[in-house]
């Protein structure tokens, strides 16, 4: 089946903002589709060629962070972050937008991941830690937006937890502490579908929980 063809010249900007905009996409046959996007009109996923689409840099990165302490089982590090659209503190992973300067590096998503982890947890990636991609690009809700995230994995070796802090939060970021989960507690949250306060969480938190309890994070043996 042939896919609908977009009229690149017919895209209408309904709302323009540096962080999220709304576009009316015009497709062949007089079809219209509203698209919320972090991208400029010229960089929308919908207007990219097949080759450009396959080489896209994601908008943001979400991080699965595993903490390894001496003589202890690995733990999954999550934060309680206030998410304005849902009006609640929800279990979240360290995450943030990939900045323009990040694209100067060979691995923009990992460059952004290291920065966001340090900002939101106080932890710096060291030489004996692991930082790699689990997935280069995932669309969060492709029926509504072309927003995309890379999924990064960080395995961080610590002597203790004294360096954990949320003092590096910037802008409108608002945090209310950390959750350091062992495998059993992570499994309980997965089975229950909500955190210990009864709040739902994002798909990226679900990915982190599944990666942790399934052992995906350690598929090649963590350092």
N, C-alpha and C positions, 0 to 999 in steps of 0.2 A: 504494500500500500504506500502510495506517495504521501510524504508528510506535507502539512500545510506550509505554504510559503509566506514568509513575513514581508510586509511592505516596509522596508527600512526607512524610507522617506516619510512614511505615514505615522510613525510613532509619535504619540502625543504625551508631553510631560504634564501630568495633572498636579503633581506636587514635587518640589525640588528641595532637597535638604542634604547637607554633607554626610549625614549618617544613614538616611533612608529616604528614597523617593518613590513616587508612584507613577507608573507609565501605563498608557493605553496602547497595547500592541495591536496593530492592524494586520490581519492575515487574509490570504486569498479567500474569495467567496464571501467577502464582507464580514468576516468574523472578527470579533474584538475580544481581547483578553487583558485583564488588569494584572499588572506585575509590580509587586513591591520589591525594590532592589537597593542594595548599597552602591551600585555601580552607576557610572555616568551613562547617558544614552548611547554613547559610542562604544562602551565596553559591555553592554548587556550580553548575557549568554545567548539570548535568542538571535542576535545578529551575527554571531561568530560563524565562520566557516567550519566545516568538519575538522580541519587541521587545527584551527585556532582553538576550537572547543576542547580538543584533546590535550592542549598545552596550557590550559587555563591555570592561573594562580588563584587559589581560593581567597575568599574575602577575609577569613579568620582562621584561627587555630584553636582547637580544644585539646586539653592535655590530660592524659591518664598518668597520674603521679603515684608511684609506688615508693614507700619509705622502707629502708632496711636499716634496722638497729642491731647492735651486737647482741647475740644470744636470743634474739626474738624472731618470731615469724614476720614475714613482710606484711605491711599494712597499706591500704589504699587511703590516700589523702584527699578528702573533699572539704569544701568550705560551705558555710551557710551564707549565701549571698541574697540580698534583696533584689528581686526581679520586678521592675516597675509594672510591666504589663499584667502580671498575675497578682501583684500586691502582697507578696509573701516572701519570707526568707525560705529559700529552697536549697537543697543539696546541689552543689555545683562543682564543676571542675575548673581549674585555672584556664582562662581563655581570654582572647582578645583579637582585635583586628590586626591584619598584616599591613604594616605601614609601607608607604612608597619606598622608603630607604631600605626596608627589608628585602625588596626585590633586587637590590644590588648584590646580594649574597647568592651563593650557589644553591642554598637551601632556605628560601624565604620563610617557609613555615617553621623550620627549626630555629631560625634566628628569632622569630617572633615568640616561639614557645619558651625559649630560655628567658626572654625579657618578661613575659607575662607571669611565668612561674616565680621569678624573683620579686616582681611587683606585688603579687597576691599572696605569696607565702613567705617571702624573705629568703628563700633557698636559692643558692647559686649552683648551677651545674658545674661539677668539677671533673677533672680528667678521668677519675675512676668511676664516674657515673655513666649511665646510659641515656642517650637522647636520640630517638629515631622516629620515623613515621610508621604508624600502623596503617593509615590510609591517606593518600595524597589529596583527596577531595571527595566530600560527600555533600549532596544537596539536602538541606534540612527539611524543607516543605516545598517540593517542586511544583505542586499544584497552585501555589500562591506567590512564590518568590524564587529568584535564582540565587539566593544567599547560599554560600558554600563554606564548609569548614574542612580543614585538614585535621586529622587525628594524630597527635603526637604521643609518644610514650617516653616518660622519664622515670628511670630507676635511680633513686638518690640514696647514697650511703651516708648515714649520720651516726655520730657518737651519742647524741642526745637530741632532744627537741627544743633546746633553748633558742635556736635561731629562727624558729617559726614565728612569723609576725604578719599582721595584715595592715601594718602602718604604711605600706607603700601604695595603698589604694589611691587611684587618681580619679578626677572628675566626679561623676555621680555614683561611682562604685561605693557600695555600702555592705559591709560584712559583719557577721555576728559569730565569729569563732570557726573552729575547724571540727571535722569529724574524721577520726583516724580509725578505720575499720579493719578488723580481722576478717578472715574468710567467712566464718560462721555468721557474723553480723551482716556482712555484705549480702550473703545468701538470703538472710531473713528479709532484708529490705527489697531485694529482687522479688522474692515470693509475694511479699505484701503489696508491692506496687506503690509504696509510699515510705517516707522516712519515719524515724521514731517519734516525730511530732504529728504524724498523720498527714503531712503535706506531700503532694505529688512532686515529681522532679522532671528534668528535661531528658530528651532522648540522648544527649551527650553524657549525662550522668549514668544513664542506663548502659551505654556503651562501655563506660569506665567500669561499672560493676560487673558486667559480663566478661570483659577482658581480664579482670582480676580473678574472679571465682573460677573461670574456665582454665586459667593458666596460660592464656594467650600471650600475656606480657612476658612470660618466661619460656617461650617456645624454643628459643635457642640457648637458653641458660643465661641468666643475668649475671653480671659481674659483681 
